[in-house]
Amino acid sequence: MAKAERGPRERMVFSAAQLIRRDGVHSTGMREVAVDAAAPRGSLQHYFPGGKTQLVDEAVGWAGGYAAGRVARFLAALPEPTPSGLFAEMVRQWTDEYETAGFAGGCPVAAATVDCAESVPSTRTAASAAFATWTGAVAAALAGMGVPEKRAGALSTLMISSLEGAILLARAEQDVRALTTVAQELGPLLDAAGRNGRRP
């Protein structure tokens, strides 16, 4: 859904997620969110009586749902879904962004975790739930490709942990090398788990 098609509340949550992924929680101000969302500043208090913390927590939750929703779209784009193909699409989302738009943005859930895990319990909880939503979607997709359920959960954690680490390295190095490396190195392992789970 295009930004203009969202209501003011949705626009503010979306804008908060985009600003957090670029600047982090501490550098994202309520005024900047209102301007980016083209929303009246007074509407922030109306929609988010819990202030910035509520807005950040909702932005983190939105990001987790968005990442989970992308999993089905990635699978649909594959002629023959495989675990390595899914992971390659997850990685490609980031390499495409970095190669066309630069390395300014990262994962808003990761940014909120780094900034707030120890200082804001509700944001840590929101980040944990967002990662669980995302890993759950990946695990379900892997299970649908023949990976045993218990292994699917472990591999989804491995995939997302590797992706998040590679995003961090890519931004630090201003290079997609880490992203392409994790896709190449994990691909055979992921496909082997899928083959091993299938019945003859």
Secondary structure, DSSP 8 states (H G I E B T S, - for coil): --GGGS-HHHHHHHHHHHHHHHH-STT--HHHHHHHTT--THHHHHH-TTHHHHHHHHHHHHHHHHHHHHHHHHHHH-SS--HHHHHHHHHHHHHHHHHHH-S----HHHHHHHHHTTT-HHHHHHHHHHHHHHHHHHHHHHHHTT--HHHHHHHHHHHHHHHHHHHHHHHHHTSSHHHHHHHHHHHHHHHHHHHHHS--
